[in-house]
Amino acid sequence: MPALKARLMDESAVARALTRIAHEILERNGGCEDLCLVGIRRRGEPLAHMIADRIALIEGKAVPVGVLDITLYRDDLTPAAEDALPHLNETCVPFPIAGKRVVLVDDVLFTGRTARAAIEALFAMGRPALIQLAILVDRGHRELPIRADFVGKNIPTSKSELIAVKVPPIDGELAVEIWTM
């Protein structure tokens, strides 16, 4: 049974990290022209909206935000799972991504497999000018050569630990915790 080891970031620490990520995105991209954010479902979606809200406050201009369901692009479905229909959620990217600077947003970067699936899903929609990756927590243990462009916090973990990012629409609070298995 998992046990809470520590609360690593409270609401104000997460808010500061998201504000810093928003500033870094704007600095690296020279503003928000041709910029869009795409949150990876589930917790990447509210994080993308929080970053977009900060960008709008800084620049005085809204950036489009979409949400991506990567279920059909995952490479970790087992043969038994392939027989069952996967549970699909809605992908909603209501703007063209061709030629745009797309920032993928997710909560935790671990093996890199989710980011790889998200990139594949984006290419199925068009060809962006570039894709960048914004992550609230990078915990290491990569299995693929994936690196985040924007990181809220690096938290080295063991493989027996779990990082739990909590976001208000899903969990009722904004925080980052580490749990032991």
SULLINSUL-V164500 format. One record per pair of residues at least 24 apart in sequence whose ideal C-beta (glycine too) atoms are under 10 Angstrom apart, sorted by the first residue. I is the first residue (numbers start at 1). GAP is how many residues later the second one is. D is the distance in whole Angstrom. If there is no record, write none. Layout:
<<I/GAP/D> <I/GAP/D>>
//
This chain:
<<1/178/10> <1/179/10> <1/180/9> <2/158/10> <2/159/9> <2/160/6> <2/162/9> <2/177/4> <2/178/7> <2/179/6> <3/176/6> <3/177/5> <3/178/8> <4/160/9> <4/173/6> <4/174/8> <4/175/6> <4/176/8> <5/152/10> <5/156/7> <5/157/9> <5/172/8> <5/173/5> <5/174/6> <5/175/5> <6/170/10> <6/171/7> <6/172/5> <6/173/9> <6/174/10> <7/157/10> <7/159/10> <7/168/6> <7/169/7> <7/170/5> <7/171/8> <8/129/8> <8/145/7> <8/147/6> <8/155/8> <8/156/10> <8/157/10> <8/167/8> <8/168/5> <8/169/6> <8/170/6> <9/127/8> <9/128/8> <9/143/8> <9/144/6> <9/146/9> <9/156/9> <9/157/10> <9/165/9> <9/166/6> <9/167/4> <9/168/8> <10/163/9> <10/164/8> <10/165/6> <10/166/8> <10/167/10> <11/155/9> <11/157/9> <11/162/7> <11/163/4> <11/164/6> <12/162/9> <13/139/9> <13/140/8> <13/161/9> <13/162/8> <13/163/8> <14/33/9> <14/36/9> <14/122/7> <14/123/10> <14/138/7> <14/139/9> <14/151/8> <14/152/9> <14/153/9> <14/159/10> <14/160/5> <14/161/7> <14/162/6> <15/35/8> <15/39/9> <15/159/7> <16/136/9> <17/119/6> <17/120/9> <17/133/10> <17/134/9> <17/135/3> <17/136/6> <17/159/9> <18/29/7> <18/32/5> <18/33/6> <18/35/9> <18/36/6> <18/87/10> <18/116/9> <18/118/7> <18/132/10> <18/134/7> <18/156/9> <19/31/9> <19/32/9> <19/34/10> <19/35/5> <19/36/10> <19/38/9> <19/39/9> <19/133/10> <20/34/9> <20/130/8> <20/131/10> <20/132/7> <20/133/10> <21/26/9> <21/29/9> <21/30/6> <21/33/8> <21/34/10> <21/82/9> <21/84/9> <21/113/5> <21/114/9> <21/115/8> <21/127/10> <21/128/10> <21/129/5> <21/130/8> <21/131/6> <22/28/9> <22/29/5> <22/30/8> <22/31/8> <22/32/4> <22/33/5> <22/34/9> <22/35/8> <22/36/6> <22/37/9> <22/41/10> <22/81/10> <22/112/9> <22/128/9> <23/31/8> <23/32/9> <23/35/7> <23/127/10> <24/108/10> <24/110/8> <24/125/8> <24/126/5> <24/127/9> <25/26/7> <25/27/10> <25/29/9> <25/30/7> <25/33/10> <25/38/9> <25/76/9> <25/78/6> <25/80/10> <25/107/7> <25/109/7> <25/124/8> <25/125/6> <26/28/9> <26/29/6> <26/32/6> <26/33/7> <26/37/10> <28/73/9> <28/75/9> <28/104/7> <28/121/7> <28/122/8> <29/34/10> <29/72/6> <29/74/8> <29/101/9> <29/103/8> <30/71/10> <31/24/10> <31/27/10> <31/28/7> <31/30/8> <32/24/9> <32/26/9> <32/27/5> <32/28/10> <32/29/6> <32/30/8> <32/31/5> <32/32/10> <32/69/9> <33/26/10> <33/28/9> <33/30/10> <33/67/10> <33/68/9> <34/29/10> <34/65/7> <34/66/5> <34/67/5> <34/68/10> <34/94/10> <34/95/7> <34/96/10> <35/24/9> <35/26/10> <35/28/5> <35/29/8> <35/65/7> <35/66/5> <35/67/8> <35/68/7> <35/94/10> <35/97/9> <36/27/6> <36/28/5> <36/29/7> <36/30/7> <36/57/8> <36/59/6> <36/60/9> <36/61/7> <36/64/5> <36/65/7> <36/66/6> <36/67/7> <36/92/9> <37/26/6> <37/27/7> <37/28/5> <37/29/7> <37/30/10> <37/64/10> <37/65/8> <37/66/5> <37/67/8> <37/68/6> <37/95/10> <37/97/8> <38/26/9> <38/27/7> <38/28/5> <38/29/7> <38/30/5> <38/53/9> <38/54/10> <38/55/6> <38/57/10> <38/59/8> <38/62/10> <38/64/6> <38/65/7> <38/66/6> <38/67/7> <38/68/10> <38/80/8> <38/83/9> <38/84/7> <38/87/9> <38/90/9> <38/93/9> <39/26/7> <39/27/7> <39/28/5> <39/29/7> <39/53/10> <39/64/10> <39/65/8> <39/66/5> <39/67/7> <39/68/9> <39/79/10> <39/95/9> <40/27/8> <40/28/5> <40/29/8> <40/30/6> <40/64/6> <40/65/7> <40/66/4> <40/67/8> <40/74/6> <40/75/8> <40/77/9> <40/78/5> <40/81/9> <40/93/10> <40/95/10> <41/26/6> <41/27/6> <41/28/5> <41/29/7> <41/30/8> <41/48/5> <41/49/8> <41/50/8> <41/51/9> <41/65/9> <41/77/10> <42/25/9> <42/27/9> <42/47/8> <42/64/9> <42/65/8> <42/125/9> <42/127/10> <42/128/7> <43/62/9> <43/63/7> <43/64/4> <43/65/8> <43/93/8> <43/121/10> <43/122/5> <43/123/8> <43/124/5> <43/126/9> <43/127/7> <43/128/9> <44/24/8> <44/26/10> <44/60/8> <44/61/5> <44/62/4> <44/63/6> <44/64/9> <44/70/9> <44/74/8> <44/90/9> <44/91/9> <44/92/9> <44/121/9> <44/123/9> <45/24/10> <45/44/10> <45/47/9> <45/60/8> <45/61/9> <45/62/10> <45/122/9> <45/124/8> <45/125/9> <46/59/9> <46/61/9> <46/119/10> <46/121/4> <46/122/7> <46/123/5> <46/124/7> <46/125/10> <46/128/9> <47/58/5> <47/59/7> <47/60/6> <47/87/8> <47/88/9> <47/89/6> <47/105/9> <47/118/8> <47/120/7> <47/127/10> <48/55/8> <48/56/9> <48/57/4> <48/58/9> <48/86/8> <49/56/9> <49/118/10> <49/120/9> <50/55/9> <50/86/10> <50/117/8> <50/118/9> <50/124/8> <51/52/8> <51/54/6> <51/83/7> <51/85/10> <51/99/9> <51/101/10> <52/51/10> <52/53/9> <55/48/10> <63/32/10> <63/38/10> <63/40/9> <64/29/8> <64/30/8> <64/31/5> <64/32/10> <64/33/9> <64/36/9> <65/27/9> <65/28/9> <65/29/9> <65/30/9> <65/38/10> <65/40/9> <66/25/8> <66/26/6> <66/27/3> <66/28/7> <66/29/7> <66/31/8> <66/36/9> <66/56/10> <66/59/9> <67/24/7> <67/25/5> <67/26/7> <67/27/10> <67/38/10> <68/24/8> <68/25/7> <68/34/10> <68/36/8> <68/37/9> <68/38/10> <68/49/9> <68/50/6> <68/51/10> <68/53/6> <68/54/7> <68/57/9> <69/48/10> <69/49/10> <69/52/8> <70/36/10> <70/43/9> <70/44/6> <70/45/9> <70/46/9> <70/47/4> <70/48/5> <70/49/9> <70/50/8> <70/51/5> <70/52/10> <71/46/9> <71/50/9> <72/45/9> <72/48/9> <72/49/8> <72/52/9> <73/40/10> <73/41/9> <73/43/8> <73/44/4> <73/45/7> <73/46/9> <73/47/5> <73/48/5> <73/49/9> <73/50/10> <73/51/8> <74/39/7> <74/40/8> <74/42/9> <74/43/5> <74/44/10> <74/46/10> <74/47/10> <75/38/6> <75/41/7> <75/42/7> <75/45/9> <75/69/10> <76/35/9> <76/37/6> <76/38/9> <76/41/9> <91/30/7> <91/33/10> <91/34/8> <93/28/9> <93/29/8> <93/32/6> <93/33/9> <96/29/8> <96/30/6> <96/32/10> <97/25/6> <97/26/9> <97/28/5> <97/29/5> <97/30/8> <97/31/5> <97/32/9> <97/34/9> <98/27/8> <98/28/4> <98/29/6> <98/30/7> <98/31/8> <99/27/8> <99/28/8> <99/29/7> <99/30/5> <99/31/10> <100/26/8> <100/27/10> <100/28/5> <100/29/6> <100/30/9> <100/31/10> <101/27/7> <101/28/6> <101/29/5> <101/30/8> <101/31/7> <102/24/9> <102/26/4> <102/27/8> <102/28/7> <102/29/5> <102/30/7> <102/31/10> <103/25/10> <103/27/9> <103/28/8> <103/29/5> <103/30/7> <103/31/5> <103/46/8> <103/47/8> <104/24/10> <104/27/6> <104/28/7> <104/29/5> <104/30/7> <104/31/9> <104/44/9> <104/45/9> <105/27/10> <105/28/8> <105/29/5> <105/30/8> <105/31/8> <105/45/9> <106/27/8> <106/28/8> <106/29/6> <106/30/8> <106/31/9> <106/42/9> <106/59/9> <107/28/7> <107/29/5> <107/30/7> <107/45/9> <107/56/8> <107/57/9> <107/58/4> <107/59/9> <107/60/8> <107/69/9> <108/27/7> <108/28/7> <108/29/5> <108/30/8> <108/31/6> <108/47/9> <108/49/10> <108/54/9> <108/55/5> <108/56/9> <108/57/6> <108/68/9> <109/24/7> <109/25/10> <109/26/4> <109/27/9> <109/28/7> <109/29/5> <109/30/7> <109/31/8> <109/32/9> <109/33/8> <109/37/7> <109/38/8> <109/39/5> <109/42/8> <109/45/10> <109/54/10> <110/25/10> <110/27/9> <110/28/8> <110/29/6> <110/30/8> <110/31/6> <110/32/8> <110/33/9> <110/36/10> <110/47/9> <110/49/9> <110/52/10> <110/53/8> <111/28/10> <111/29/10> <111/30/6> <111/31/6> <111/32/4> <111/33/7> <111/35/8> <112/29/9> <112/30/5> <112/31/6> <112/32/4> <112/33/7> <112/34/3> <112/35/8> <112/36/10> <113/29/9> <113/30/6> <113/31/6> <113/33/8> <114/30/10> <114/32/9> <115/27/10> <115/29/8> <115/31/5> <115/32/9> <115/33/8> <116/27/9> <116/28/6> <116/29/10> <116/30/6> <119/27/9> <135/30/10> <136/27/9> <136/29/6> <136/31/9> <136/40/7> <137/26/5> <137/27/10> <137/28/6> <137/39/6> <137/41/9> <138/25/10> <139/24/5> <139/39/9> <152/24/8>>
//
